[in-house]
Amino acid sequence: MAEIIQKDGTWTFDGDALRLTPGRDKSVSLLRRTVGELTVPLGALAGISFEQGKKAGRLRLRLREGADPLLQATGGRLAEPHDPYQLIVESDRYGVAEYFADEVRGALLLDQVPSGPVDAYLLPGPSVPLSVSAGDGTASFDGEQVRLEWNWKTDEGKASAGARTLALADIAAVEWQPAVGLENGHLRFTVSKAPTKAPPKHDPNAVELWGFKKDPLMALVAAAVQARLPHPARRAALEEARPADEAPAAAPAAEDDHDALLRRLRELGELHRSGVLTDEEFTLAKQAVLKRM
């Protein structure tokens, strides 16, 4: 067994899995303390590295793509203080860190663990129920429904619709984006029956984030939902296997806006009245245009 104990946390490796326990030092982020101990199976790892610095070094785990719902939901946008797969190593423990990394690398080689993507989550994601308040609202998830509630800082137009409840079955995707510079972040849910491209400030399916201390905790809500959605690899396989005649219709061209479709209906009416189109042809053509509206 290999182990390294630091103020930033303790990592233990028993040959089959790594246990990552955050430290109690005040420098440890709120997100990592909230996540608590993580158990990472060896099969979820793509690699490990140790980087030395003048005053401190850093152990980093690289997980296989698609192994962790937290990384999937955040898209690699977790900043270093919040990333649970990094450990700050003090300079007098560099030898221990190198030994630890070598032990993990050796196990990966011995077990012939591939570094490529996986087709199922190998980590469970955060437990539910959970609720987080940050930015302009509160996001809660009980494993079946997401509830979004607004506060006094919410845009009036979004708040006027009241609290929002989204069934898991209606959620197609979830995304967490941190605030960067002058750009606000968000926790956004893409609803399959009612997608929207509105900015998070006005989107009733999104919580806007402004870069405050609790913002990273919204990533836990995103990860908990992500863990219960179909795995991205499975969705991609289903799309590839879909028969051509069942393939989703291509998005309408930019010119096919509402006004253009109305003009097309008028043109069809004129062609029908002039006898160019039969009653049956006109009916079919009109139905096709109406479907695109």
Backbone as CSV, one residue per row, in Angstrom:
resi,resn,N_x,N_y,N_z,CA_x,CA_y,CA_z,C_x,C_y,C_z
1,MET,0.848,-1.196,0.000,0.000,0.000,0.000,0.883,1.246,0.000
2,ALA,0.460,2.257,-0.741,1.186,3.519,-0.782,0.296,4.609,-0.200
3,GLU,0.894,5.552,0.503,0.112,6.615,1.130,0.941,7.880,1.215
4,ILE,0.287,9.017,1.004,0.937,10.306,1.194,-0.019,11.202,1.970
5,ILE,0.473,11.767,3.069,-0.342,12.606,3.953,0.187,14.033,3.896
6,GLN,-0.697,14.965,3.553,-0.336,16.370,3.455,-1.437,17.230,4.079
7,LYS,-1.135,18.516,4.299,-2.162,19.425,4.800,-3.334,19.506,3.826
8,ASP,-3.012,19.391,2.553,-4.033,19.496,1.514,-4.935,18.271,1.457
9,GLY,-4.460,17.152,1.989,-5.260,15.933,1.969,-4.401,14.693,2.080
10,THR,-5.044,13.551,2.078,-4.360,12.260,2.161,-4.805,11.385,1.001
11,TRP,-3.831,10.832,0.279,-4.116,9.890,-0.799,-3.561,8.528,-0.406
12,THR,-4.395,7.495,-0.569,-4.009,6.130,-0.250,-4.304,5.235,-1.436
13,PHE,-3.367,4.337,-1.746,-3.543,3.403,-2.859,-3.274,1.988,-2.376
14,ASP,-4.276,1.094,-2.568,-4.147,-0.276,-2.087,-3.942,-1.287,-3.212
15,GLY,-3.711,-0.801,-4.428,-3.516,-1.685,-5.564,-4.748,-1.819,-6.435
16,ASP,-5.914,-1.582,-5.848,-7.172,-1.682,-6.600,-7.872,-0.343,-6.767
17,ALA,-7.672,0.544,-5.811,-8.363,1.831,-5.849,-7.573,2.868,-5.065
18,LEU,-7.846,4.126,-5.380,-7.255,5.236,-4.635,-8.341,5.861,-3.775
19,ARG,-7.987,6.185,-2.542,-8.891,6.916,-1.659,-8.324,8.315,-1.475
20,LEU,-9.109,9.293,-1.866,-8.688,10.689,-1.834,-9.477,11.395,-0.736
21,THR,-8.787,11.792,0.322,-9.449,12.440,1.451,-8.954,13.878,1.551
22,PRO,-9.837,14.876,1.476,-9.388,16.268,1.568,-8.881,16.590,2.961
23,GLY,-7.912,17.486,3.046,-7.376,17.889,4.339,-8.308,18.843,5.057
24,ARG,-7.960,19.150,6.290,-8.775,20.063,7.105,-8.190,21.464,7.148
25,ASP,-7.119,21.689,6.428,-6.494,23.004,6.391,-7.462,24.024,5.804
26,LYS,-7.389,25.256,6.270,-8.324,26.294,5.807,-8.162,26.609,4.328
27,SER,-7.021,26.208,3.750,-6.799,26.462,2.326,-7.556,25.480,1.426
28,VAL,-8.067,24.383,1.996,-8.809,23.395,1.210,-10.165,23.984,0.840
29,SER,-10.536,23.902,-0.418,-11.737,24.576,-0.908,-13.015,23.985,-0.322
30,LEU,-14.060,24.796,-0.321,-15.369,24.376,0.170,-15.901,23.196,-0.643
31,LEU,-15.668,23.201,-1.940,-16.150,22.104,-2.781,-15.509,20.782,-2.380
32,ARG,-14.191,20.777,-2.220,-13.503,19.537,-1.868,-13.928,19.040,-0.491
33,ARG,-14.119,19.958,0.461,-14.567,19.553,1.795,-15.979,18.976,1.736
34,THR,-16.821,19.544,0.886,-18.197,19.060,0.757,-18.240,17.697,0.080
35,VAL,-17.410,17.499,-0.941,-17.347,16.206,-1.627,-16.898,15.116,-0.671
36,GLY,-15.937,15.436,0.180,-15.438,14.448,1.141,-14.544,13.420,0.475
37,GLU,-14.455,12.244,1.060,-13.566,11.202,0.532,-14.108,10.616,-0.759
38,LEU,-13.221,10.456,-1.721,-13.553,9.843,-3.007,-12.794,8.530,-3.144
39,THR,-13.467,7.521,-3.665,-12.807,6.262,-3.984,-12.782,6.108,-5.495
40,VAL,-11.578,6.076,-6.052,-11.399,6.022,-7.499,-10.850,4.652,-7.876
41,PRO,-11.633,3.811,-8.549,-11.115,2.497,-8.949,-9.967,2.644,-9.945
42,LEU,-9.037,1.723,-9.890,-7.881,1.783,-10.785,-8.315,1.847,-12.251
43,GLY,-9.391,1.138,-12.588,-9.863,1.113,-13.963,-10.373,2.437,-14.475
44,ALA,-10.591,3.415,-13.583,-11.064,4.740,-14.004,-9.912,5.674,-14.347
45,LEU,-8.668,5.222,-14.081,-7.515,6.101,-14.269,-6.903,5.972,-15.662
46,ALA,-6.543,7.115,-16.217,-5.773,7.131,-17.459,-4.304,7.379,-17.170
47,GLY,-3.997,7.954,-16.005,-2.605,8.217,-15.673,-2.470,9.060,-14.425
48,ILE,-1.227,9.237,-13.981,-0.913,10.059,-12.813,0.392,10.778,-13.092
49,SER,0.517,12.003,-12.589,1.762,12.753,-12.776,2.111,13.475,-11.483
50,PHE,3.405,13.765,-11.330,3.867,14.564,-10.211,4.736,15.686,-10.747
51,GLU,4.377,16.915,-10.392,5.095,18.106,-10.871,5.744,18.809,-9.685
52,GLN,7.047,18.985,-9.753,7.768,19.666,-8.678,7.770,21.170,-8.901
53,GLY,7.711,21.910,-7.798,7.830,23.358,-7.835,8.872,23.810,-6.838
54,LYS,9.155,25.103,-6.801,10.169,25.606,-5.874,9.738,25.436,-4.423
55,LYS,8.484,25.736,-4.125,8.000,25.657,-2.752,7.070,24.472,-2.523
56,ALA,6.374,24.057,-3.574,5.438,22.936,-3.443,5.281,22.257,-4.791
57,GLY,4.913,21.010,-4.745,4.646,20.263,-5.965,3.177,19.883,-6.032
58,ARG,2.834,19.087,-7.051,1.427,18.730,-7.220,1.298,17.345,-7.849
59,LEU,0.554,16.484,-7.167,0.157,15.213,-7.743,-1.142,15.414,-8.504
60,ARG,-1.226,14.868,-9.700,-2.434,15.012,-10.511,-2.867,13.645,-11.030
61,LEU,-4.137,13.359,-10.892,-4.719,12.174,-11.503,-5.401,12.573,-12.808
62,ARG,-5.243,11.745,-13.819,-5.965,11.949,-15.077,-6.936,10.789,-15.241
63,LEU,-8.230,11.116,-15.213,-9.243,10.078,-15.327,-9.592,9.814,-16.784
64,ARG,-10.034,8.612,-17.051,-10.463,8.269,-18.405,-11.727,9.058,-18.755
65,GLU,-11.806,9.455,-20.000,-12.953,10.245,-20.448,-14.254,9.474,-20.203
66,GLY,-15.204,10.159,-19.564,-16.496,9.543,-19.302,-16.569,8.723,-18.033
67,ALA,-15.496,8.715,-17.225,-15.489,7.889,-16.020,-16.188,8.560,-14.845
68,ASP,-16.141,9.884,-14.802,-16.634,10.619,-13.639,-17.706,11.621,-14.040
69,PRO,-18.918,11.537,-13.493,-19.968,12.504,-13.859,-19.630,13.936,-13.463
70,LEU,-18.818,14.133,-12.429,-18.437,15.497,-12.045,-17.600,16.141,-13.138
71,LEU,-16.597,15.428,-13.640,-15.766,15.968,-14.708,-16.565,16.112,-15.999
72,GLN,-17.509,15.202,-16.233,-18.332,15.270,-17.438,-19.214,16.519,-17.412
73,ALA,-19.837,16.795,-16.268,-20.752,17.924,-16.160,-20.024,19.259,-16.186
74,THR,-18.798,19.296,-15.645,-18.059,20.565,-15.585,-17.148,20.765,-16.786
75,GLY,-16.991,19.737,-17.610,-16.212,19.887,-18.836,-14.786,20.316,-18.619
76,GLY,-14.161,19.876,-17.526,-12.773,20.246,-17.262,-12.594,21.682,-16.820
77,ARG,-13.681,22.336,-16.396,-13.597,23.756,-16.027,-13.435,23.994,-14.525
78,LEU,-13.232,22.929,-13.752,-12.977,23.111,-12.317,-11.575,23.687,-12.129
79,ALA,-11.481,24.826,-11.470,-10.175,25.438,-11.222,-9.388,24.591,-10.227
80,GLU,-8.077,24.767,-10.195,-7.199,23.935,-9.372,-7.616,23.845,-7.902
81,PRO,-8.017,24.929,-7.244,-8.354,24.783,-5.819,-9.531,23.844,-5.580
82,HIS,-10.392,23.670,-6.593,-11.605,22.874,-6.416,-11.497,21.473,-7.010
83,ASP,-10.436,21.197,-7.734,-10.281,19.912,-8.419,-9.906,18.836,-7.396
84,PRO,-10.784,17.847,-7.161,-10.465,16.821,-6.147,-9.382,15.857,-6.587
85,TYR,-8.962,15.929,-7.856,-7.967,14.986,-8.372,-6.569,15.606,-8.420
86,GLN,-6.358,16.636,-7.595,-5.043,17.232,-7.443,-4.703,17.327,-5.958
87,LEU,-3.423,17.145,-5.644,-2.964,17.223,-4.260,-1.690,18.050,-4.198
88,ILE,-1.706,19.086,-3.366,-0.508,19.905,-3.172,0.461,19.157,-2.252
89,VAL,1.715,19.054,-2.710,2.734,18.297,-1.972,3.834,19.250,-1.513
90,GLU,4.134,19.219,-0.222,5.204,20.054,0.319,6.559,19.518,-0.142
91,SER,7.537,20.418,-0.251,8.820,20.068,-0.874,9.554,18.943,-0.157
92,ASP,9.371,18.830,1.165,10.085,17.773,1.892,9.446,16.393,1.708
93,ARG,8.363,16.320,0.944,7.695,15.044,0.700,7.731,14.665,-0.777
94,TYR,8.628,15.281,-1.530,8.709,14.988,-2.964,9.035,13.510,-3.218
95,GLY,9.912,12.951,-2.409,10.270,11.550,-2.603,9.079,10.626,-2.417
96,VAL,8.260,10.922,-1.420,7.061,10.111,-1.165,6.085,10.240,-2.331
97,ALA,5.946,11.462,-2.862,5.026,11.693,-3.979,5.475,10.931,-5.221
98,GLU,6.787,10.934,-5.480,7.302,10.197,-6.638,7.076,8.699,-6.477
99,TYR,7.285,8.205,-5.268,7.053,6.781,-5.006,5.573,6.440,-5.215
100,PHE,4.705,7.291,-4.707,3.263,7.071,-4.841,2.876,7.007,-6.319
101,ALA,3.363,7.964,-7.108,3.040,7.997,-8.533,3.559,6.751,-9.239
102,ASP,4.774,6.317,-8.880,5.344,5.111,-9.496,4.517,3.864,-9.170
103,GLU,4.014,3.778,-7.954,3.191,2.628,-7.549,1.900,2.574,-8.378
104,VAL,1.290,3.721,-8.584,0.047,3.753,-9.371,0.344,3.427,-10.831
105,ARG,1.419,3.988,-11.378,1.784,3.698,-12.779,2.061,2.207,-12.954
106,GLY,2.766,1.625,-11.996,3.073,0.202,-12.090,1.815,-0.645,-12.096
107,ALA,0.840,-0.282,-11.275,-0.417,-1.038,-11.230,-1.193,-0.889,-12.532
108,LEU,-1.154,0.296,-13.123,-1.839,0.509,-14.401,-1.231,-0.371,-15.496
109,LEU,0.099,-0.472,-15.473,0.771,-1.319,-16.468,0.495,-2.795,-16.211
110,LEU,0.563,-3.191,-14.947,0.366,-4.592,-14.597,-1.047,-5.065,-14.945
111,ASP,-2.027,-4.217,-14.671,-3.425,-4.574,-14.956,-3.821,-4.252,-16.389
112,GLN,-2.885,-3.655,-17.150,-3.140,-3.297,-18.551,-4.413,-2.470,-18.683
113,VAL,-4.532,-1.461,-17.842,-5.703,-0.583,-17.884,-5.585,0.341,-19.091
114,PRO,-6.548,0.336,-19.996,-6.478,1.226,-21.155,-6.704,2.676,-20.722
115,SER,-6.199,3.593,-21.490,-6.342,5.013,-21.148,-7.468,5.691,-21.916
116,GLY,-8.135,4.932,-22.785,-9.180,5.516,-23.615,-10.485,5.734,-22.864
117,PRO,-11.496,6.263,-23.564,-12.791,6.559,-22.947,-13.494,5.297,-22.460
118,VAL,-14.424,5.491,-21.538,-15.251,4.393,-21.038,-16.690,4.624,-21.483
119,ASP,-17.500,3.564,-21.458,-18.882,3.690,-21.911,-19.881,3.655,-20.765
120,ALA,-19.388,3.804,-19.520,-20.264,3.870,-18.350,-19.506,4.589,-17.237
121,TYR,-20.236,5.291,-16.383,-19.587,5.985,-15.277,-19.009,4.973,-14.289
122,LEU,-17.773,5.227,-13.876,-17.096,4.345,-12.931,-17.065,4.944,-11.530
123,LEU,-17.536,6.177,-11.397,-17.725,6.813,-10.093,-19.202,7.182,-9.974
124,PRO,-19.757,7.128,-8.768,-21.206,7.287,-8.616,-21.733,8.702,-8.695
125,GLY,-20.884,9.682,-8.488,-21.391,11.049,-8.426,-21.903,11.358,-7.029
126,PRO,-22.221,12.626,-6.756,-22.676,13.032,-5.420,-23.973,12.334,-5.022
127,SER,-24.126,12.104,-3.729,-25.349,11.489,-3.235,-26.478,12.520,-3.192
128,VAL,-27.700,12.028,-3.233,-28.883,12.889,-3.181,-29.734,12.477,-1.988
129,PRO,-30.596,13.377,-1.497,-30.901,14.706,-2.038,-29.821,15.712,-1.671
130,LEU,-29.742,16.764,-2.473,-28.837,17.866,-2.166,-29.445,19.160,-2.667
131,SER,-29.038,20.249,-2.046,-29.560,21.563,-2.394,-28.457,22.589,-2.219
132,VAL,-28.330,23.475,-3.189,-27.279,24.497,-3.154,-27.884,25.851,-3.512
133,SER,-27.525,26.867,-2.733,-27.952,28.240,-3.016,-26.737,29.055,-3.426
134,ALA,-26.816,29.683,-4.575,-25.729,30.532,-5.073,-26.279,31.370,-6.214
135,GLY,-25.605,32.471,-6.497,-26.042,33.300,-7.616,-27.465,33.793,-7.438
136,ASP,-28.294,33.619,-8.466,-29.658,34.154,-8.406,-30.704,33.112,-8.001
137,GLY,-30.276,31.956,-7.463,-31.279,30.974,-7.086,-30.746,29.810,-6.285
138,THR,-31.635,28.865,-6.038,-31.321,27.623,-5.326,-31.681,26.446,-6.226
139,ALA,-30.764,25.502,-6.365,-31.004,24.298,-7.157,-31.017,23.102,-6.223
140,SER,-32.098,22.317,-6.298,-32.244,21.126,-5.466,-32.511,19.931,-6.358
141,PHE,-32.004,18.764,-5.948,-32.202,17.545,-6.734,-32.393,16.378,-5.785
142,ASP,-33.472,15.602,-6.004,-33.774,14.474,-5.137,-33.584,13.129,-5.820
143,GLY,-33.001,13.135,-6.999,-32.798,11.909,-7.755,-33.823,11.722,-8.857
144,GLU,-34.947,12.434,-8.770,-35.996,12.319,-9.775,-36.402,13.661,-10.364
145,GLN,-36.260,14.721,-9.566,-36.656,16.049,-10.026,-35.638,17.100,-9.615
146,VAL,-35.484,18.086,-10.479,-34.689,19.268,-10.161,-35.663,20.409,-9.865
147,ARG,-35.423,21.112,-8.796,-36.262,22.267,-8.470,-35.382,23.506,-8.411
148,LEU,-35.801,24.535,-9.138,-35.083,25.811,-9.178,-35.957,26.875,-8.534
149,GLU,-35.417,27.506,-7.505,-36.141,28.567,-6.808,-35.313,29.840,-6.861
150,TRP,-35.988,30.982,-6.925,-35.306,32.252,-7.177,-35.237,33.108,-5.921
151,ASN,-34.275,34.038,-5.909,-34.123,34.946,-4.772,-34.334,36.392,-5.217
152,TRP,-34.083,37.309,-4.321,-34.373,38.714,-4.609,-33.451,39.305,-5.673
153,LYS,-32.362,38.595,-5.983,-31.433,39.092,-7.002,-31.772,38.591,-8.410
154,THR,-32.790,37.747,-8.533,-33.145,37.158,-9.828,-33.767,38.201,-10.741
155,ASP,-33.492,38.102,-12.031,-34.114,38.981,-13.019,-35.637,38.892,-12.889
156,GLU,-36.300,40.022,-12.966,-37.744,40.073,-12.736,-38.517,39.168,-13.695
157,GLY,-38.103,39.147,-14.961,-38.809,38.334,-15.943,-38.730,36.854,-15.617
158,LYS,-37.582,36.398,-15.155,-37.417,34.985,-14.810,-38.129,34.659,-13.508
159,ALA,-38.038,35.553,-12.549,-38.650,35.303,-11.247,-40.170,35.302,-11.324
160,SER,-40.729,36.071,-12.251,-42.190,36.192,-12.331,-42.877,34.866,-12.646
161,ALA,-42.155,33.945,-13.283,-42.733,32.633,-13.613,-42.760,31.705,-12.404
162,GLY,-42.099,32.093,-11.319,-42.104,31.284,-10.111,-41.081,30.168,-10.142
163,ALA,-41.110,29.333,-9.114,-40.169,28.210,-9.016,-40.391,27.248,-10.177
164,ARG,-39.325,26.565,-10.546,-39.339,25.671,-11.709,-39.027,24.250,-11.253
165,THR,-39.833,23.280,-11.682,-39.580,21.876,-11.377,-39.385,21.113,-12.680
166,LEU,-38.253,20.434,-12.806,-37.909,19.700,-14.019,-37.777,18.226,-13.693
167,ALA,-38.537,17.398,-14.384,-38.418,15.956,-14.204,-37.136,15.479,-14.869
168,LEU,-36.468,14.538,-14.235,-35.214,14.016,-14.785,-35.408,13.495,-16.207
169,ALA,-36.558,12.886,-16.463,-36.826,12.326,-17.791,-36.889,13.397,-18.875
170,ASP,-37.128,14.663,-18.474,-37.229,15.750,-19.452,-35.909,16.487,-19.656
171,ILE,-34.887,16.128,-18.882,-33.591,16.808,-18.975,-32.700,16.076,-19.974
172,ALA,-32.272,16.792,-21.000,-31.413,16.192,-22.024,-29.937,16.367,-21.703
173,ALA,-29.591,17.452,-21.001,-28.186,17.718,-20.692,-28.101,18.713,-19.543
174,VAL,-26.934,18.738,-18.890,-26.687,19.676,-17.807,-25.269,20.214,-17.961
175,GLU,-25.095,21.473,-17.608,-23.771,22.099,-17.761,-23.521,23.070,-16.618
176,TRP,-22.316,23.014,-16.081,-21.881,23.994,-15.092,-20.729,24.787,-15.688
177,GLN,-20.827,26.103,-15.596,-19.793,26.982,-16.141,-19.423,28.006,-15.076
178,PRO,-18.153,28.090,-14.653,-17.786,29.062,-13.625,-17.723,30.480,-14.187
179,ALA,-17.839,31.450,-13.303,-17.633,32.835,-13.694,-16.152,33.052,-13.965
180,VAL,-15.837,33.715,-15.069,-14.447,33.982,-15.445,-14.327,35.452,-15.823
181,GLY,-13.503,36.174,-15.075,-13.339,37.592,-15.369,-14.662,38.330,-15.222
182,LEU,-15.055,39.031,-16.270,-16.313,39.778,-16.254,-17.489,38.935,-16.736
183,GLU,-17.211,37.700,-17.148,-18.260,36.819,-17.650,-18.855,35.995,-16.505
184,ASN,-20.166,36.076,-16.331,-20.825,35.292,-15.292,-20.861,33.822,-15.670
185,GLY,-20.998,32.966,-14.667,-21.122,31.539,-14.909,-22.572,31.106,-14.833
186,HIS,-22.806,29.801,-14.827,-24.179,29.314,-14.759,-24.233,27.815,-14.470
187,LEU,-25.376,27.393,-13.992,-25.776,25.986,-13.972,-27.003,25.921,-14.869
188,ARG,-26.896,25.204,-15.986,-27.997,25.208,-16.961,-28.456,23.783,-17.256
189,PHE,-29.782,23.623,-17.335,-30.386,22.355,-17.719,-31.037,22.515,-19.089
190,THR,-30.670,21.635,-20.006,-31.291,21.642,-21.326,-32.498,20.714,-21.277
191,VAL,-33.677,21.278,-21.497,-34.919,20.511,-21.432,-35.288,20.068,-22.839
192,SER,-35.468,18.766,-23.022,-35.685,18.218,-24.360,-36.925,18.765,-25.037
193,LYS,-37.975,19.047,-24.267,-39.229,19.497,-24.871,-39.298,21.009,-25.046
194,ALA,-38.399,21.725,-24.386,-38.458,23.188,-24.471,-37.064,23.787,-24.370
195,PRO,-36.176,23.485,-25.331,-34.824,24.064,-25.279,-34.872,25.573,-25.473
196,THR,-33.910,26.259,-24.886,-33.844,27.705,-25.025,-32.391,28.138,-25.173
197,LYS,-32.195,29.218,-25.907,-30.854,29.785,-26.062,-30.730,31.111,-25.323
198,ALA,-31.687,31.384,-24.450,-31.650,32.630,-23.690,-30.438,32.644,-22.769
199,PRO,-29.859,33.806,-22.509,-28.741,33.863,-21.562,-29.221,33.428,-20.181
200,PRO,-28.319,32.885,-19.345,-28.727,32.373,-18.031,-29.516,33.368,-17.193
201,LYS,-29.230,34.651,-17.354,-29.956,35.663,-16.584,-31.451,35.590,-16.829
202,HIS,-31.848,35.204,-18.054,-33.265,35.159,-18.419,-33.789,33.739,-18.612
203,ASP,-32.920,32.746,-18.576,-33.315,31.369,-18.835,-33.944,30.760,-17.582
204,PRO,-35.220,30.349,-17.630,-35.872,29.772,-16.445,-35.321,28.402,-16.058
205,ASN,-34.483,27.827,-16.927,-33.875,26.526,-16.630,-32.406,26.657,-16.222
206,ALA,-32.004,27.862,-15.828,-30.596,28.098,-15.484,-30.485,28.977,-14.247
207,VAL,-29.454,28.713,-13.450,-29.088,29.577,-12.329,-27.854,30.358,-12.749
208,GLU,-27.915,31.665,-12.666,-26.765,32.497,-13.025,-25.815,32.595,-11.837
209,LEU,-24.501,32.487,-12.093,-23.486,32.513,-11.051,-22.562,33.706,-11.249
210,TRP,-22.174,34.325,-10.144,-21.407,35.573,-10.230,-19.995,35.476,-9.669
211,GLY,-19.522,34.275,-9.394,-18.145,34.127,-8.955,-17.953,34.175,-7.452
212,PHE,-18.997,33.862,-6.674,-18.884,33.887,-5.226,-18.470,32.521,-4.686
213,LYS,-18.265,32.438,-3.386,-17.664,31.265,-2.742,-18.433,29.970,-2.994
214,LYS,-19.766,30.042,-3.010,-20.571,28.824,-3.128,-20.811,28.392,-4.574
215,ASP,-20.371,29.186,-5.538,-20.596,28.827,-6.946,-20.139,27.411,-7.297
216,PRO,-18.924,26.995,-6.873,-18.480,25.644,-7.248,-19.386,24.530,-6.739
217,LEU,-20.135,24.779,-5.645,-21.022,23.741,-5.121,-22.140,23.403,-6.104
218,MET,-22.472,24.346,-6.988,-23.493,24.063,-8.007,-23.026,22.941,-8.936
219,ALA,-21.708,22.745,-9.015,-21.180,21.655,-9.831,-21.607,20.300,-9.277
220,LEU,-21.866,20.228,-7.965,-22.314,18.969,-7.377,-23.724,18.623,-7.839
221,VAL,-24.581,19.630,-7.955,-25.932,19.393,-8.480,-25.828,18.912,-9.920
222,ALA,-24.971,19.587,-10.698,-24.780,19.185,-12.098,-24.294,17.740,-12.182
223,ALA,-23.346,17.367,-11.325,-22.785,16.012,-11.364,-23.804,14.968,-10.943
224,ALA,-24.626,15.286,-9.936,-25.638,14.331,-9.478,-26.662,14.045,-10.567
225,VAL,-27.041,15.086,-11.312,-27.972,14.894,-12.430,-27.279,14.147,-13.560
226,GLN,-26.037,14.537,-13.868,-25.282,13.896,-14.946,-25.147,12.399,-14.717
227,ALA,-24.928,11.995,-13.477,-24.746,10.579,-13.156,-25.989,9.755,-13.455
228,ARG,-27.150,10.424,-13.508,-28.411,9.718,-13.723,-28.951,9.884,-15.139
229,LEU,-28.234,10.621,-15.976,-28.589,10.728,-17.390,-27.900,9.606,-18.166
230,PRO,-28.406,9.255,-19.346,-27.705,8.252,-20.166,-26.262,8.678,-20.411
231,HIS,-25.346,7.747,-20.321,-23.933,8.059,-20.532,-23.720,8.585,-21.956
232,PRO,-22.866,9.597,-22.135,-22.638,10.159,-23.475,-22.261,9.125,-24.525
233,ALA,-21.456,8.127,-24.140,-21.058,7.086,-25.093,-22.270,6.268,-25.537
234,ARG,-23.191,6.031,-24.627,-24.396,5.267,-24.967,-25.289,6.086,-25.900
235,ARG,-25.423,7.379,-25.619,-26.242,8.226,-26.494,-25.664,8.259,-27.898
236,ALA,-24.326,8.364,-27.986,-23.686,8.405,-29.300,-23.914,7.102,-30.056
237,ALA,-23.841,5.966,-29.338,-24.053,4.667,-29.985,-25.487,4.536,-30.494
238,LEU,-26.449,5.046,-29.711,-27.845,4.982,-30.134,-28.084,5.832,-31.366
239,GLU,-27.426,6.985,-31.428,-27.577,7.855,-32.596,-27.008,7.189,-33.846
240,GLU,-25.859,6.518,-33.690,-25.248,5.846,-34.841,-26.100,4.669,-35.316
241,ALA,-26.780,4.020,-34.357,-27.583,2.853,-34.707,-28.974,3.218,-35.218
242,ARG,-29.364,4.479,-35.118,-30.694,4.900,-35.534,-30.853,4.725,-37.048
243,PRO,-31.928,4.069,-37.504,-32.153,3.932,-38.945,-32.243,5.296,-39.622
244,ALA,-31.863,5.318,-40.895,-31.835,6.591,-41.617,-33.193,7.267,-41.627
245,ASP,-34.276,6.445,-41.756,-35.598,7.048,-41.841,-36.103,7.536,-40.487
246,GLU,-35.351,7.230,-39.385,-35.728,7.717,-38.072,-34.785,8.808,-37.588
247,ALA,-33.825,9.148,-38.412,-32.857,10.166,-38.014,-33.565,11.487,-37.785
248,PRO,-33.141,12.257,-36.796,-33.786,13.540,-36.538,-33.643,14.462,-37.735
249,ALA,-34.686,15.214,-37.989,-34.677,16.133,-39.126,-33.603,17.182,-38.937
250,ALA,-32.998,17.563,-40.029,-31.967,18.597,-39.965,-32.583,19.901,-39.509
251,ALA,-31.788,20.699,-38.828,-32.288,21.989,-38.374,-32.648,22.850,-39.575
252,PRO,-33.749,23.605,-39.495,-34.139,24.430,-40.631,-33.083,25.471,-40.940
253,ALA,-32.939,25.781,-42.199,-31.971,26.784,-42.627,-32.349,28.139,-42.059
254,ALA,-31.365,29.029,-42.030,-31.598,30.337,-41.425,-32.740,31.079,-42.095
255,GLU,-32.893,30.887,-43.432,-33.913,31.634,-44.148,-35.312,31.104,-43.881
256,ASP,-35.398,29.878,-43.273,-36.709,29.292,-43.020,-37.287,29.838,-41.723
257,ASP,-37.353,31.141,-41.578,-37.946,31.723,-40.393,-39.452,31.828,-40.599
258,HIS,-40.125,32.385,-39.631,-41.586,32.414,-39.684,-42.100,33.177,-40.899
259,ASP,-41.511,34.334,-41.182,-41.972,35.132,-42.326,-41.772,34.399,-43.643
260,ALA,-40.632,33.705,-43.773,-40.379,32.982,-45.022,-41.390,31.853,-45.216
261,LEU,-41.767,31.200,-44.108,-42.741,30.113,-44.214,-44.121,30.654,-44.566
262,LEU,-44.459,31.811,-44.029,-45.736,32.429,-44.407,-45.762,32.779,-45.890
263,ARG,-44.637,33.294,-46.392,-44.566,33.610,-47.837,-44.727,32.340,-48.657
264,ARG,-44.129,31.243,-48.164,-44.250,29.986,-48.902,-45.692,29.502,-48.934
265,LEU,-46.427,29.688,-47.847,-47.840,29.302,-47.834,-48.645,30.112,-48.847
266,ARG,-48.352,31.409,-48.919,-49.057,32.249,-49.900,-48.744,31.807,-51.325
267,GLU,-47.476,31.459,-51.569,-47.093,30.994,-52.907,-47.810,29.693,-53.257
268,LEU,-47.900,28.795,-52.290,-48.601,27.536,-52.541,-50.077,27.785,-52.833
269,GLY,-50.676,28.750,-52.111,-52.081,29.076,-52.352,-52.302,29.602,-53.759
270,GLU,-51.373,30.435,-54.222,-51.496,30.980,-55.583,-51.335,29.884,-56.634
271,LEU,-50.395,28.976,-56.398,-50.198,27.863,-57.329,-51.417,26.947,-57.370
272,HIS,-52.061,26.779,-56.202,-53.248,25.944,-56.155,-54.412,26.602,-56.893
273,ARG,-54.589,27.893,-56.653,-55.688,28.606,-57.310,-55.503,28.665,-58.822
274,SER,-54.241,28.730,-59.261,-53.978,28.807,-60.702,-54.033,27.438,-61.374
275,GLY,-54.189,26.371,-60.580,-54.310,25.040,-61.154,-52.998,24.310,-61.321
276,VAL,-51.874,24.918,-60.929,-50.575,24.251,-61.052,-50.500,23.071,-60.091
277,LEU,-51.068,23.252,-58.879,-51.088,22.176,-57.890,-52.496,21.613,-57.756
278,THR,-52.598,20.290,-57.689,-53.882,19.656,-57.440,-54.254,19.832,-55.972
279,ASP,-55.501,19.491,-55.633,-55.930,19.589,-54.235,-55.038,18.745,-53.326
280,GLU,-54.730,17.530,-53.766,-53.906,16.631,-52.955,-52.485,17.167,-52.805
281,GLU,-51.898,17.647,-53.887,-50.536,18.187,-53.841,-50.472,19.415,-52.945
282,PHE,-51.482,20.259,-53.034,-51.511,21.468,-52.218,-51.606,21.112,-50.729
283,THR,-52.475,20.128,-50.408,-52.649,19.720,-49.013,-51.347,19.176,-48.432
284,LEU,-50.661,18.309,-49.181,-49.412,17.736,-48.707,-48.334,18.802,-48.518
285,ALA,-48.233,19.708,-49.509,-47.219,20.761,-49.428,-47.497,21.706,-48.262
286,LYS,-48.758,22.021,-48.044,-49.117,22.921,-46.942,-48.805,22.275,-45.597
287,GLN,-49.104,20.983,-45.457,-48.812,20.282,-44.203,-47.308,20.268,-43.909
288,ALA,-46.501,20.097,-44.962,-45.052,20.088,-44.765,-44.545,21.419,-44.251
289,VAL,-45.128,22.523,-44.790,-44.714,23.864,-44.341,-45.180,24.111,-42.925
290,LEU,-46.395,23.711,-42.611,-46.934,23.935,-41.279,-46.139,23.193,-40.205
291,LYS,-45.637,22.015,-40.540,-44.820,21.264,-39.593,-43.543,22.025,-39.249
292,ARG,-42.990,22.739,-40.207,-41.766,23.500,-39.984,-42.010,24.775,-39.188
293,MET,-43.278,25.136,-39.006,-43.612,26.317,-38.219,-43.779,25.945,-36.748
